[in-house]
Amino acid sequence: MKLPLKTRLALKLESLKRLQRTSPNKLTISKNDSSISSMLITIPEAEEQRRVAVAFIQALKESIGRTGHITLRIVGDEINRNNLDAGLAQDFRGYSNTDINRFGLLKSSAINRILSRKFDVAVDLNPDFHPLTAQLIGASTADLRIGFQAAEKEHFYNVILERDKQDFIEMGYLRIQQLLGL
């Protein structure tokens, strides 16, 4: 995705600010006890990618139900709310065109509304770079920030999953589930 210069500069400034305010915390995940109590997941806008991501989130939610209680927040474009079933729609927080500033990024009021709590884990299910979800993942201050490899994403995540173009996106989602121990 070709981003305008002003958006790229604004993203770079966001990542520099985030690096200054973050402190290294440790997050442990084991089969016996998970210190994950809250998780932020961003969903893709493209319909085919979104359907696969929603199926993954439903499977993840079932897995969470078996292992304990983890608060889940799903984030995406407000248009996607209608494409979620009732069980996932209650966990959904969206943004719309009115939440985007002149630099093509989310306004701080939208970020504060969506990230109204602290998250232990933030996962970006977009296989390609999406500046708004990358901004949200970076602003979440989660100890574990997971995303797929792309040149622009390296400043926003601390765990980057490689994705071969031949590889199905489901395989990447399976890696995320294994990484979380769910």
Buried (B, 14 or more C-beta within 10 A) or exposed (E): EEBEEEBBEBBEEBBEEBEEEEEEEEEEBEEEEBEBBBBBBBBBBBEEBBEBBBEBBBBBBEBBEEBEEBBBBBBBBBEBBEBBEEEBEEBBBBBEEEBBEEBBBBBEEBBEBBBEEEBBBBBBBBBEBBBBBBBBBBBBBBBBBBBBBBEBBEBBBBEBBEBEEEEEBEEBBEBBBEBBBB
